[in-house]
Amino acid sequence: MCISCLQKTTLIMLVMLSHQLTRAQSIALARQHDRSVERAQATPTAGHRMKEVLTELSRQHQVSILFEETTVGGVTVPANWQLRSGKLEKQLEKLLKPYGLVFRKIGNQAYYIIKSPDKKNEPPRSNPSTFNGPISSKELMADRALSVLPNIPAVTIADFTVTGKVTGENGEGLPGVSVVMKGTQRGTVTNADGNYTLSVPEGSAGAVLVFSFVGYVSQEKTVRSSATVNVMLQPDDKVLEEIVVIGYGTAKKSDLTGAVGTVREAELKERPTASLQQALSGRMPGVQVNTNSGRPGGRSTIRVRGFSSINSSNNPLYVVDGVMLPQGTQNQFSSAIDYINPNDIVSVEVLKDASSTAIYGARGANGVILVTTKKGRSGEGQISYNVDFSVNTIGPNPPKVLNAREYMAVEDLAWANMAKYDPDGWAAGKWAYLNPKLRRTDPRVWNPDGSPQYDTNWMKETTQNKLSQNHQLGFSGGNDRTQYSISLGYRDDQGLIKTSYMKRYSGRFTIDDQVKPWLKVGGTLSYNNQSENLVDINDAVARQIVEDFPFLPVQYEDGTYANNRDYPYAEGTMSSYHRLMGTKYILNTQTTLGSLYSTISLAKGLEMRTVLGTNVQTQENNYSVTRTLNIGGNGNASSSNRKETFWSLENYLTYNKTINEKHALNALLGVSWQETNIFTVNASVSNFATDYFGFNNLGAGATNPQVASGASRFSFNSYFGRLNYNLMEKYLLTVTGRADGSSKFGENHKFAFFPSAALAWRVSEEDFLKNNPVISNLKFRTSYGLTGNSEIPPYTSLALLSSNYATVIGESRTAGTGISRLSNADLRWEKTAQADVGLEIGLLKGRLNLEADYYYRKTTDMLLDAPVARTSGYALIRRNVGSMENKGFELGLNSVNIDRGGFQWNSTFNISFNRNKVLSLATPSDIFNVGGPNFTNPTNVIRVGEPVGSFWGLTRLGVWSEAEREEAAKFVSYRNGLTILPGDIKYLDVNGDKAITDADRSIIGNGSPKGWGAFTNTFRYKNFDLTFETQFMFGNDVMDLNISTSEDRQAIANSYTSVLNAWTPQNQNSKIAEIRETRAGYVLNVDSYWIKDGSFLRGRNLLLGYTFPGSLTSKLKLNRLRAYATVQNFFLLVKDPIIGDPEVTPTNQGESNSAFSQGMIWHNYPKPTTYLFGLQIGL
């Protein structure tokens, strides 16, 4: 259901409610819940009063009939008039015509009774709108607003006239806004264009006008000497956010029993991004978003309430317009949600607790993210055009490297120190060839006196500040029966590093049609074509930018590229610039997402909905390296293709019933089928005669062709149900269950059942607290339930055949095929049990709102490799044996700090705490290096009793001093067998055996934060708005793996400037080893010096906007015009000096394993600071 429809429904409900609560209202309302206008009964009415006849018609035809008391109050109907069978509209026409009355139809479920426009000499109405001809959508809104107006008498004397226009937050005129002179009953309402005219007594300068409209915050304006008073109303979040999307339906937020976070379209627009994940960062408690790369299209990871698995996915389930997206990862660890255009999204709900997620059963363990996209709306056609332009610049904390003369000084010192650290080799002349003076002879680089000709800033040479652009065009409209929406998008993001980009073409079409009063059908079709150059693959370019020699030029005078290998005995091959120019890694993705639905009203309160959904994604991953880059191979190229086709069919019944206005029931019962087919093929080849072909013609390669392909298929069958019970709007109960069957699991455990239950108590509805002037809302809720994790490879439970087998028959070795993995018929789902206790409180009539949750999650039956008896001939088998827990606390606050005199200041704050602990593994033994890079020793460990993602290594105490020479010499060498000396790294000897071994390693940190959150302040004054958004994280460590290559070794590549503070006899307090040529003893040990405090405070977004007034937009024939400028990632404060960004995960790690390498810095693509200017135009 579209948000605009929900808002309109809410407005009508509030109109109805206001009549019941306020006898002074001038509108009488009779309301029922069905849309049908075909059914009737031939039952006589007992009374003669017109309003009683209308009330009976409303009841029998199950529609709403609205009328003014002054219009029908004195009208009587003859006693012989009877209700007859037939259409309601014919009966109304016959009933009303004799009395000079007519009706106007409002949508499909309401009618409004008015005096006939043809009648003369009628007393003036309080509503200035006319009703000649068909009623428009804007006039309809004005009609609905009548119910919230006081009974305003006609004004016969016009002493002083005030005029003006009332607009909404988007600059469009608002019809039906109540405009009343404070302290009097003088008033009017705005017309269909939002304009009004009000007569007030002469000398009323200084009087106050009150502007109010359902769904918006009321404003007061003082009448000055000017006779024009224009007002822009802001949405009342308390009303507009009343309705939220939940699994297979919607609900009032006040009726929720679970933990659900919501982000609306207006919030998403505050921070223009290329992906949904980036837009959600910092928006709600319990949801952690890590952007792993600053590259355009760089992937992000989302964690809802921590980690739940080691070998399965930790990603949430995404559901777009009721259709589940595939949870698996595609090329470069992308997922289907990466290709949803954020500009098409109208709201996002995140289901966090078991009460909310259990309806999705085996895919709900990691949370569920519901995405609702834009729909068409009834009324005049609307055209929107949003455009923004942006430029990236180098972000906070860029790497600082040695310039040419600094590098030469470091290299000279390293050469001189070789005599100390390898005296025997030095004396034997072993290192004579490394003498810098002998190496600095290339006339293209060095002057005759040995000074460098160049001092190249490789960061500057390899980065760019190119203009990016984003264009979004939308069309929407319709009538009471059919609504449509069309959107087209083009995005061209130019990366900070040269040649990196992301281009996206997108299109989307939706239609909804009320075919019959009992049948509604519709559909959505979206297409996305995205291309990106993945320059950060394997982190080669970012690392090379740091390690490139500063004394080399980008290109020599003859046009050839300069490379590190041009300097004798240096490490590396090609320069970063050469890599960028000679390497292509193009990922092309085409995604088609579609759905068709039908909703059938079977009886009063009973509906059946059918949804057919599909997601087809095709990816091409094309890679090529030029011959000059691929030394000895004359170039290589590869191409891989992956096609994933997903289908789903869901049928479910919903039933709503209210009994005696006290008991409300909502029941859901459904069945679901899903199937996924994946096919992959890839080929690679090398040795090209020319660079012309690359991956476009693999047949041009002459050497080492490799071809492979694969196919997989899996499916789900599911049955689900939910019951909501509401007692007197005070006591709420939700019971949910889902039975999922999957082809992925063992023969004995294909199906599993996932139940949940939740209770809530709306204390603020109790008599002792109702209408309390301080506490406007107070609700306690609790839930418990079970969800599952089905994200494992599709054939894990089956035995695996491998062709890498050989045996000896006689005296000959014979190749064959054998079983390389045992089957497990008992392989079953990982299960997560979760308990949640929540509190919601609103104070001061909703000006301050707080929501807090405490949760405990325990995952059992984790899938791990467990040992089996050696007699089986195998070592391991995948089994359900592990467990872990997460417990945490979430807090969200929003407040209206100031709202007066046209100035408004709103704040939102959220903070989350999570503690993870591994409870059991397959064996007591630790699991090392899950998700870690391939260093010489492990970087992380999974251990019982510790959180996942713990960093593993030695403890660096500092550097051995001259006073400790004798003590250092006692240690068994850990430096190429050479004696440990002052200036060498000093490690903690845990067991005191004078040897630094694996036994001395321990947990030295953890990349998971103890807490994270965001703080946003929005200021509005007249047409201006300013948003200041900050993000923070604390209690997390980062492991700076860059230190291993850019600080702990020297003289074979460039280094960080921090090596200038290395240990010397005059500077013995440094933790950096004394500079020496790497070949004289380079120690590569993961240790505690690499661990930094990763706590940070980030300036996430600063936005200044201006919405042009209606007086200007109307002259331009526009409904809306808004301009804004924003800067993103504009500052970063860290506790420890960190090069790069602490909010990282290595980009070359797989999705499931990267969960445990969070916080590892390894030459990541830098996150830029982005400056953006945009326009939003409505027609």
Buried (B, 14 or more C-beta within 10 A) or exposed (E): BBBBBBBBBBBBBBBBEBBEEEEEBBBBBBBBEBBBBEBBEEEEBEEEBBBBBBBBBBBBBBBBBBBBEEBBEEBBBEEEBEBEEEEBEEBBEEBBEEBBBBBBBBBBBBBBBBBEEEEEEEEEBBBBBEBEEEBBBBBBBBBBBBBBBBEBEEBEEEEBEBEBBBBBBBBBBBBBBBBBBEEEEBBBBBBBBBBBBBBBBEEBEEBEBBBBBBBBBEBBBEBEEEBEBBBBBBBBBBBBBBBBBBBBBBBBBBBBBBBBBBBBBBBBBBBBBBBBBBBBBBBBBBBBBBBBBBBBBBBBBBBBBBBBBBBBBBBBBBBBBBBBBBBBBBBBBBBBBBBBBBBBBBBBBBBBBBBBBBBBBBBBBBBBBBBBBBBBBBBEEBBBBBBBBBBBBBBBBEBEBBBBEBBBEBBBBBBEBBBBBBEEBBEEEBBEEBEBEEBBEBEBBBEEEEEBBBBBEBBEBBBBEBEBEBBBBBBBBBEBEBBBBBBBBBBBBBBBBBBBBBBBBBBBBBBBBBEBBBEBBBBBBBBBBBBBBBBBBEBBBBBBBBBBBBBBBBBBEEEEBBBBBBBEEBBBBBBBBBBBBBBBBBBBBBBBBBBBBBBBBEEBBBBBBBBBBBBBBBBBBBBBBBBBBBEEBBBBBBBBBBBBBBBBBBBBBBBBEEEEEEEBBBBBBBBBBBBBBBBBBBBBBBBBEEBEBBBEEBEBBEEEEEEEEEEBEBBBBBBBBBBBBBEEBBEBBBBBBBBBBBBBBBEEBBBBEBBBBBBBBBBBBEEEBEEEEEBBBBBBBBBBBBBBBBBBEBBBBBEEEEEEEEEEEEEEEEEEEEEEBBBBEEBBBBBBBBBBBBBBBBBEEBBBBBBBBBBBBBBBBBBBBBEBEEEEEBEEBBBBBBBBBBBBBBBBBBBBEEBEEBEBBBBBBBBBBBBBBBBBBBEEEBBBBBBBBEBEBBBBBBBBEBBBBBBBBBBBBBBBBEEBBEEBEEBEBBBEEBBBBBBBBBBBBBEEEEBBEEEBBBBBBBBBBBBBBBBBBBBBEBBEBBBBBBBBBBBBBBBBBBBBBBBBBBBBBBBBBBBEBBBEEEEBEBBBBBBBBBBBBBBEBBBBBBBBBBBBBBBBBBBBBBBBBBEEBBEEEBBBBBBBBBBBBBBBEBEBEBBBBBBBBBBBBEBBBBBBBBBBBBBBBBBBBBBBEBEBBBB
